[in-house]
Amino acid sequence: MLVSAKEMLTKAHEGKYAVGQFNINNLEWTKAILLTAQENNSPVILGVSEGAGKYMTGFKTVAAMVKAMVETLNITVPVALHLDHGTYDGAFAAMEAGFSSVMFDGSHYGIEENVQKTKEVIAKAAELGISVEAEVGAIGGEEDGVVGGGEVADPDECAKIAGLGVDMLAAGIGNIHGVYPANWTGLHFDVLAQIQEKVGDMPLVLHGGTGIPEDMVKKAISLGVSKVNVNTECQLSFAAATRQYIEAGKDQQGKGFDPRKLLAPGFEAIKATVKEKMELFGSVNKA
């Protein structure tokens, strides 16, 4: 049974830890993340971008797979299935397909239009008991063609969006999707503190969790970040383990070409990465 992210993030905010959102790309990813959450007794958020949803043949397929897997693997920790960087239409489609949480990314609209569209998403989500994440100030880097310059959100705009009744708020504080460039200047903690002051008890979301130094992640969590998104890091560890397996010629030994064997090292690598992040975020044994 999937749950909205509201309760797990409220608890995380009160307990000064964060719940990881780990993006899923296929069956291996989903299974690895769910098993790791259960093994570490940690709540978890499965993130699905619109591109990944399309790749997996649509939101209905994703929701059906996740629900069946939670049941079959006896996953008892709280699991939210969350649309990541959803468009306006995408948010409604994901809610209809059975997602338990959605992000409406209206950060590329002017503030007035962002407010209007966010209100409409919230109204529908409230009827269904689905949590909503909104974004103010685009996150830097590239994610499914959404490119932002790593700008920093305006705390007053954050307050405006938070006041609409969203459950969590992603605010740009100099974070970037993907791998961080050598000239990256770090997170703007002063802005983060101002935003948290303006939005009260609202759980904040840190996008682009890959490559932010551990001390910065911990400091962000201490200042009110209750959800940290991780995607690139799992992809990199999966790719490295798969490369190692093939370069060692293991796919040419016996039935080593069988996808169950070929993908196993990558699967274990995802699990190891997720566990490491759950420990860093402080969500272990918080289910």
C-alpha positions in Angstrom: 0.0 0.0 0.0 1.4 3.4 -1.0 1.2 6.4 1.2 1.5 10.1 0.6 4.8 11.7 1.5 3.2 14.1 4.0 3.4 12.1 7.2 6.9 10.8 6.6 8.2 14.3 5.8 6.5 15.9 8.8 8.2 13.3 11.1 11.5 13.9 9.3 11.2 17.7 9.8 10.5 17.3 13.5 13.2 14.7 13.9 15.8 16.7 11.9 16.5 13.9 9.4 15.6 13.6 5.8 13.9 10.9 3.7 15.6 10.0 0.4 13.8 10.2 -2.9 15.5 7.7 -5.2 14.4 7.9 -8.8 13.5 4.6 -10.5 14.2 3.7 -14.1 13.2 0.1 -14.3 12.3 -3.1 -12.4 15.8 -3.6 -11.0 15.9 0.0 -9.7 12.6 -0.3 -8.0 13.3 -3.7 -6.4 16.7 -2.6 -5.2 15.4 0.5 -3.5 12.4 -1.1 -1.9 14.5 -4.0 -0.5 17.1 -1.6 0.9 14.4 0.5 2.5 13.0 -2.6 4.2 16.4 -3.9 5.3 17.2 -0.5 6.9 13.7 0.1 8.3 13.6 3.4 6.5 10.7 5.3 4.9 11.4 5.9 1.2 10.1 7.9 -1.8 10.3 6.5 -5.2 10.7 9.3 -7.8 9.6 9.0 -11.4 10.4 11.7 -13.9 8.0 12.1 -16.9 10.8 10.8 -19.2 11.3 7.7 -17.0 7.6 7.2 -16.8 7.4 7.2 -20.6 10.3 4.8 -20.9 8.5 2.4 -18.6 5.4 2.7 -20.9 3.5 5.1 -18.8 2.4 6.0 -15.2 -0.1 3.1 -15.0 2.6 0.5 -15.6 4.8 2.1 -13.0 2.1 2.4 -10.4 1.0 -1.3 -11.0 4.6 -2.5 -10.8 5.4 -0.6 -7.6 2.1 -1.6 -5.8 2.5 -5.3 -6.8 6.2 -5.3 -5.7 5.4 -3.7 -2.3 2.8 -6.5 -1.7 4.9 -9.4 -3.0 8.1 -8.4 -1.3 6.3 -7.7 2.0 7.5 -4.2 2.2 6.1 -2.7 5.5 8.0 0.6 5.6 6.2 3.7 4.3 6.6 4.0 0.5 5.5 7.0 -1.5 5.4 6.9 -5.3 6.2 10.5 -6.4 6.1 12.2 -9.8 9.4 14.2 -10.1 9.3 17.6 -11.9 5.9 17.0 -13.2 4.3 19.2 -15.8 0.7 20.4 -15.2 -0.8 17.7 -17.4 1.7 15.1 -16.0 0.6 15.8 -12.4 -3.0 15.0 -13.2 -2.1 11.9 -15.2 0.1 10.6 -12.4 -2.7 11.2 -9.8 -5.1 9.4 -12.0 -2.7 6.4 -12.5 -2.3 5.8 -8.8 0.7 7.8 -7.7 0.6 8.8 -4.0 2.6 12.0 -4.3 3.3 14.5 -7.1 5.6 17.4 -7.8 4.2 20.2 -10.0 7.2 22.1 -11.3 5.8 25.5 -12.2 9.2 27.2 -11.7 9.5 28.2 -15.4 6.2 30.1 -15.2 5.9 33.6 -13.8 4.9 33.6 -10.1 1.2 34.4 -10.8 0.8 31.5 -13.2 2.8 29.2 -11.0 0.4 30.1 -8.1 -2.7 29.5 -10.2 -1.6 26.1 -11.6 -0.3 24.9 -8.2 -3.7 25.7 -6.7 -5.4 23.5 -9.2 -3.0 20.6 -8.7 -3.5 21.0 -4.9 -7.3 20.9 -5.1 -7.3 17.6 -7.0 -4.6 16.1 -4.8 -6.5 17.1 -1.6 -9.5 15.1 -2.8 -7.4 12.0 -3.3 -5.1 12.3 -0.2 -2.0 12.8 -2.4 0.9 15.0 -1.3 2.1 17.9 -3.4 5.6 19.3 -3.9 6.1 22.7 -5.6 9.2 24.4 -6.8 10.3 28.0 -6.6 13.5 29.1 -8.5 14.7 26.5 -11.0 17.2 23.9 -9.9 20.4 24.1 -12.0 21.7 21.5 -14.4 19.6 19.4 -16.7 16.8 17.0 -15.9 14.7 15.6 -18.7 15.3 18.7 -20.7 14.4 21.0 -17.9 17.5 23.3 -17.6 18.0 25.8 -14.8 21.0 28.0 -14.1 21.3 27.0 -10.5 19.5 30.1 -9.4 18.5 30.9 -5.9 14.9 31.2 -4.9 13.3 34.3 -3.5 12.2 33.6 0.1 9.1 35.8 -0.4 8.0 33.8 -3.5 8.6 30.6 -1.4 6.3 31.9 1.3 3.6 32.6 -1.4 3.7 29.1 -2.8 4.0 27.4 0.6 0.9 29.3 1.7 -1.2 27.6 -1.0 -1.2 24.4 1.0 1.6 22.3 -0.6 3.2 19.6 1.6 6.8 20.2 0.6 8.7 22.9 -1.2 11.8 22.6 -3.5 13.7 25.9 -3.5 16.8 26.5 -5.5 19.7 27.3 -3.2 22.5 26.9 -5.8 22.0 23.1 -6.2 22.3 21.4 -9.5 21.0 18.2 -11.2 23.6 15.7 -12.4 27.4 16.0 -11.8 28.6 19.2 -10.2 31.1 21.3 -12.2 34.5 22.1 -10.8 33.6 25.8 -10.4 30.5 25.1 -8.3 30.3 27.6 -5.4 28.3 25.5 -2.9 24.9 25.8 -1.3 23.5 29.1 -0.1 22.8 28.3 3.5 21.8 31.9 4.4 19.0 31.8 1.8 17.9 28.3 3.1 17.6 29.7 6.6 15.6 32.7 5.3 13.3 30.4 3.3 12.7 28.1 6.3 11.9 31.1 8.5 9.3 32.4 5.9 7.6 29.0 5.4 7.5 27.8 9.0 7.2 24.1 9.5 7.1 23.3 5.8 9.5 20.4 4.9 12.0 21.6 2.3 13.4 19.5 -0.6 16.9 19.4 -1.8 17.2 18.4 -5.5 20.4 17.4 -7.1 21.6 15.3 -4.1 24.4 13.7 -6.1 27.8 15.2 -5.5 26.9 17.6 -2.7 29.6 17.1 0.0 28.3 15.2 3.0 28.8 18.0 5.5 26.8 20.3 3.3 23.9 17.8 3.1 24.0 17.4 6.9 23.9 21.2 7.4 21.0 21.5 4.9 19.1 18.9 6.8 19.7 20.7 10.1 18.2 23.8 8.5 14.9 22.2 7.5 15.6 20.0 4.4 13.5 16.9 5.0 13.7 15.3 1.5 16.8 14.8 -0.6 16.6 13.6 -4.2 19.1 11.2 -5.5 19.2 9.9 -9.1 22.6 10.4 -10.9 24.5 8.6 -8.1 22.6 5.4 -8.5 23.0 5.5 -12.2 26.7 6.0 -12.0 27.2 3.1 -9.5 24.9 0.9 -11.6 26.9 1.7 -14.8 30.3 1.2 -13.1 29.3 -2.3 -11.7 27.9 -3.3 -15.1 31.0 -2.1 -16.9 33.3 -4.1 -14.5 31.3 -7.3 -15.0 31.5 -7.0 -18.8 35.1 -5.9 -18.9 36.0 -8.9 -16.7 34.4 -11.0 -19.5 31.9 -12.6 -17.1 29.1 -12.2 -19.6 31.0 -14.8 -21.7 31.4 -17.4 -19.0 28.6 -20.0 -18.8 25.2 -18.3 -18.7 26.8 -15.0 -17.7 24.9 -13.2 -20.5 21.5 -14.0 -18.8 20.1 -10.5 -17.9 19.5 -11.7 -14.4 23.2 -12.4 -14.0 24.4 -9.5 -16.2 22.3 -6.9 -14.2 23.0 -8.4 -10.7 26.2 -6.5 -9.9 24.5 -3.2 -10.9 21.5 -4.1 -8.8 23.8 -4.7 -5.7 25.6 -1.4 -6.5 22.3 0.5 -6.4 21.5 -1.1 -3.0 24.8 -0.1 -1.6 24.4 3.5 -2.8 20.9 3.8 -1.4 22.0 2.4 2.0 24.9 4.8 2.2 22.5 7.7 1.5 19.9 6.5 4.0 22.6 6.5 6.6 23.8 10.0 5.6 20.2 11.4 5.7 19.5 9.8 9.1 16.4 7.9 8.0 17.6 4.4 9.1 15.2 2.9 11.6 12.8 5.8 11.2 10.0 3.8 9.5 
